[in-house]
Amino acid sequence: MEYRILGQVEVRHEGRPVPLHGAKPRTVLSALLLAGDQVVYDSQLGDHLWGRKAPATMNAQIYTYVSRLRKLLGPHARITRRSPGYVMETGSAWFDLAEFTDRSRRGHEALAAGDHRGAVRLLTSALSLWRGPALANACAPLAEEVRPHLEEARITALTGRFEAGLALGAHAALVPELTRTVREYPLQERFRAQLMTALYRCHRQADALALYEQGRKMLKGSLGVDPGTLLREVMLAILHSDPALLGPVRERAPAGAGRMAPPGLAVR
């Protein structure tokens, strides 16, 4: 059995989709998956399903959704009543969030150890699990509560992959994807600093400085703050033509090797 929440909530068995109709059963399933082996209280499920406007029949409706899930999942998962809530045991089932977390962790460990090729490979693999905004077809209260934390984990993985790619000298290949990512996250200073670095290494100093000025205006206009230390340091390094900003020359990939930084991983 496979469970997916990094995009639309989906369940697959032996490669075929399990018909999981309705946002509310999908929300109950997602809440139980996110809790791991912890009990999810009825009151929590009520908040995830209806927010502050839970109906008087909340417990009965939750029981109906749990019963529906039990029938759909059959012997592959066990949802147990542990008053005042439910807990779900999935055995050895595959869960995209758990897989993303594991690949990301190993990717960041490789990055910290200086294994930049390994970091690119692992973090690219982790990011490939995203199919769109997390919990896209679940109820809004759960999605709005959980999505920012999941998105932050995705941003961290994406930042690490760009860092590893820059360390390998892949600045030219990274410019298009970094440009899209800065457009998607205009207030994320780390992405902007990485794109400024890549542009500078491509002999586009004026574009890198223009990107800084654009970010400065956005931060001031949206948040009322000046650029942080990282952006200012990169801008000053560019102005002073700091050799430390140049980084390595792009390594020649072995014959038959794939591209270092495949485009299109940023989720829209």
N, C-alpha and C positions, 0 to 999 in steps of 0.2 A: 504494500500500500504506500502511496506517495501523497503527501500533503503539501500544498503550496499556498503561501499568502503574500509572496513578494510580487504583487500584481493582483489579478483577480484571485479570489479564494477558490481553489480547485482541489479535488481529490481524484486520484487515478489508481486503478488496480490493473496490474499486468498491462500497463500502457494505455488502457482505455478509461475515459472519464466516467466517474461515478456521478449520476444525476443528482446534484445538490441544489434543488430549486428553492428560491426564496432567500432574501437577505438575512432574515432572522436565524434560520438554521445555520447559515454560513457564519454568522456572528457568534453563535454559541460554540460552534466547532472551533473557530479561531481563538476565542477566549480560553477554551480548554487546552488547546495546543500551546498557547503562549504561557500558560501557567505551569507547563511541565507536569510534574507529579504532585502539584499543590492543589488543594481544594479551591474551587471558585465558588464563592458564596452566592446564594440566590440574589441577594441585594446587589452584588457586583454585576451579575448577569443582567439584572434589571436596568442598571445604569448603562451598561454597554448596549442594550437593545433600545431603550426608550429615553435615556437621559433622565431628566428630573420629572418626567411625565409618565411614570410607570402606571399601568392600569391596575385596578383592584384585583383583576384576575391574573396578575403577573405570575405567580407560582404555578398555576395551572397551565398557562401558556408555555412557560419554560419547560415544564414536564412534557408537554406535547412535542416541543422541538427536540428534546433529548430522546424521546421515544422514536421519533422519526430518524434521528441520527443512528440510533442503535440498529434499526432495521436496515439502513443503507450500508453501514459499515460491517455489519454481521460479526463474524468471529475475529475479524482483523483488529478490532479495537474494543476495549471494555470501558464503558462509562458507568461509574458506580456512584450511587447516592451516598454521600457522607454529610449528614445534616450538620450545618445548614447549607449545603451546596453539593457540587458534583466534582469528581476527579476523573480524568481520562488516562488510560494506559494504552499506549500504541505499540508496545513491544519494539521490534526492530524496524518499524516503518521509517521511511525516508521523509525528512521534513526540510523544506528548502531553507528556512531561516537557520536551523541548526547547521546545515551544510555551509551556508554563507558565513556564519560565525566562525566555524572551524577553518575554512579556507582563508578567511581574512586574518585570523589569528596567526596561522602559519605564514601567511604572506608578510605580515608585519614583523614576525620573528626573523624571516629571511632578510628583510630590509635592514633591521637592526644589526644583523650579522654581516652585512655587506654583500649578501648574495642578491644582487640587483636583478639578474635574469630570473632567478627563482621567485623573487618578489613580484616581478611583472607577471610571470606565469600564474602564480597562485591568486593574485589579486584580480587579474583579468578573468580567471575562472570563477572567482567569487561574484564579481559584478555581473557576469553573464546569467546568473540565476534571477536577476531582476527582470520582470516582464512589464513593468509599469508601476504606478503608485501602489504601495502596499495596501492590502485590504480594500481594493478598489470597489468591490461589489458587496462589502459588508455594511452594516448599519453605521451611520455617521458618528454616533457617540464613541464607539470603540475605535473606529478609524482615526478620528481626530485626537484621541488620547494617545494611541500607540504610534501612529505614523511618524511624528516628529523624531522619536527615538530611533526608529528603524532608518529613517532618512539620514540621521546624523551618522549612523554606522556606515551607511553607503557612502556618504561624503568622505568619511575617514579613509575608507578603502580606496576611493577614487583618488584622493590626495596622495596616498602612499604609492599607488601605481604611477602617477605622474612623477613623483619624486624619484622612483626607481628608474623610470624611463629617462629622465633628465640626467641621472647619474651615469647612465649608459651612453649618453651623447645622442639621444634620439630627439633632440629639440625640434628639428625641422618636421619630423613625422608627427609630433605632438601638437604643433601650433593649431591645426584645424580643430581638433577635439577640445583643446584648452579654450579656444575661442568660443566654441559652442557652450562649454561648461561655464565660462565667465558670464555669458549671456543668460544662462539659466539661473546662475547664482551670483548676481552682480554685487552683493554685499559680502561675499565670502572672500576675505582678503588673501587667504592662502592660494586659492586658484589664480587670482589676479597676479600675485607675486610670481607664481610659477610661469604664467603666460608672459609676463614682462621678461623673465629670465630667458625663456625660449626665444622670444623675439630678439633680444639683445644678441644672443648667440647666433642668430640668423642674420646679423648685421643690420637689424632694423631698430636702431637706437631711438629714432624719433617716434616710431610707433609704440615702443615700450614706454616712453615718457608720456605720450598722449594717453596711453591706457592708465597710467598712474593718475593723471589729472582728471580723467573721467571718473575714476574710482573715488578720488578725493571729493569731487562735487556730489557724487551720489551719496557717500557716507554723510557729508555735511547736510545735504538736503533731506535725506530720509531719517537719519538717526541723530543729527546734530553733533556728530563727533568728527574728529580728524582721523586720518589713517593711522593704523597701529604701527608698532615698532618695525615689524617685518616689512611692510610695504615701504616705509620710509628708508629702511636700510637698503633695500633693493634699488630704490630710486637713486639714493646717494651713490651706491656702487656703480650704477650706470653712468651717472654724471661724471664720476672720477675714473671711468674706464678701469675699474678694479679687476685685475687679472683673475682673482678668485671666482669671479662671476662667469668666466668662460666655460669652466667645466671640461669634461673629456671630449675628445674627438669621437664621433660616432664609430662604434666598433663594427667591423665587418662581420656579418652573420655567417655562420657555417653554411656550406652548400646545402640547399634543401630546407633550411630553417624557415620558420614562419616569420611574419612581420613582428617587430618588437612591440608595437603599440597599436593594435587593431582599432580602427575608429568605430564610433557608433555605440559605445557602451553606456553613454550617459542616458539615463532613462528620462523620457519626456512625460 
